[in-house]
Amino acid sequence: MSYLHSGRRRAGRQMSPWNLFFIPAALVPWFAGWWASALFLGYIYRLIHPRASFIVLPETAGGMLIALGLLFAWCPVAALIGNVLAHAIPAARRAHDQESSTALGTDYRGANRGLIRLAAVLLPLGLGLSFVGLLL
């Protein structure tokens, strides 16, 4: 089975309206986590660079690196939180289990396993980018 054929099979599956719940369940933690982390790293930036004046993040290359790094770092973490929140609702869990029974690796455990592997790459990369931004 080719990659294209398996992608078409996944795209042709019936999707439940409960899948829409995942969008706010992941976006809210993503942006809330980003905001809290940006405030914290902005405070640290202000301690390192006392002459800098800004509200949340500086308008420099360092501020851009901090913002971008935090977006990458929080993405898989927020998707994991969204997955857990969606799985906590019994009707959504039943709908997702029924959908995932036809495709390998799309069940709750498989999806979380993949997100944890993604987090193992993106979290250090994003935080490293943010810490480089602190030094600029």
N, C-alpha and C positions, 0 to 999 in steps of 0.2 A: 504494500500500500504506500503510495507516494505521499509526500508532505501536503501537496495541493489537494489530493483526494481526501485525506483525513481532515484537512481544514474545511473543506466543503461539507463533510459529514457533520462536523461540529457546528458549523453555521446553520445547517438545516434543522437542527434540533428544535423542539418546542421550548420556548422560553416562558418562564412564569413571570407574572407581574411582581412577584416578590423579589426578583432580581433588581428591581429599581430601588428597593430599600437599601441595597448595598452602596449606592452612590452617596447619599447623605451620611450613611454610617461610616464611610471611609473619608469623605471630604471634610467633615467636621473635625475629626481628630487630626487630620493632616494639617489643616490650616491653624487649628488651635495649638498644636504642637510646634508648628513653625513659628507662630507668633510668640509663644512663651520662650522658645529657644532664641529667637531674634532679639527679644528684649534682654535676655540674660547675656547673650554674646555682645550686644550693644553696650551693656553696662561694663563688661570686661574690656571692650575696645576703648571705652572712655577712661578706664583706669590705666590702660597701657599708653594711650595717646591723650593726655589731659587737655591739650589745646584744641582738640577736635570739637566742633559744635554740630549737633544733629539731634533728631528726635528719636528715631528707632535705630536705624543703621546709617552709617556715614555714606555720603554720595561720592564714594571713591571706588576704585577697583576692589579694594578690600571689602567694602560693603556689598558689592555685587557678588564676590566670591562667597561671602558669608551667607547671603540670601540663597544663592544657587545651591550651595553645599547643603544647607538645611532642607531645601526642597527635596533633594535626592535622598538625604538621610531619613526623612520622615515618610517618604512614599511607601516603602514596604511595611513599615511599622503601622501606619494608618490602615493599610489594606488588611493586615492581620487583625487589627482592632475591629474593622468593619466586618470581617469574616466571622469573628467571635460574636459580635452583636447580632448579625443576621442569623447565626446558628442558634442563638439563644431564644429566638421566636419559634415556637413549635410548628406553626403553619409554614413558615419560610424554610425551616429545616426539612420538613416533609417534601416540599416542592423541590428543593435543591437536591435531596437524596434521590428523588425520582428522576430528575434530569441527569444527574451524574451517573446513574446506573448504566447508561448506554455508552459512555465515553470513559476511557481509561485515564486515570490521573486527575479527574475533575471533581472527585469527592472532597469532603471537608478536610480530611487528613492529608490527602495528596496536594490540595491547593495550599494548605498551610505549610506543608513541607517545602513546596516550591517558593513560597513567600519568605520562609526562613532562610533558604539558600540565597535568594535575592537580597535579603537584608544583610546577610553575611558579607556581601560584596558592596552594596550601596551605602550601608551605614558607615563603615570606616572611610570609604571614599568621600562621602559627603561631609563627614566631620573633619576629615583631613583638609578638605578644600576650605571649610569654614575656619579652621585654625590657621591656615595660610593667610586667609583674609584678615584675621586678627592682627597679624604681624605687619601687614602692608600699611 
